[in-house]
Amino acid sequence: MINPEECITAIEKRNQKVEADKAWETRWARRTLIAMITYFLAVMFMWSIDVTYPYLSALVPTGGFVLLTLTLSLLKKIRVKRYEEIKNA
């Protein structure tokens, strides 16, 4: 049988891991790093297919990523608020 103290300790460790993961998911450093990698890969791809302005053209997918991450967090807040309203109604 599982000891209640061990169970609580396991839950607390899990919560700390979840909080650390969530903190990383929402950090601007993560978004910036992914945007930089996206830009670099887009430049390399566009350069390899001989696009006229690969450095400028690579801004399109990178900008799309940045807009997507900003929009998704806003949409998530709206969705959570509506869910709570429906749940409490």
Secondary structure, DSSP 8 states (H G I E B T S, - for coil): ---HHHHHHHHHHHHHHHHHHHHHHH-HHHHHHHHHHHHHHHHHHHHHTT-SSHHHHTHHHHHHHHHHHHHHHHHHHHHHHHHHHHHH-
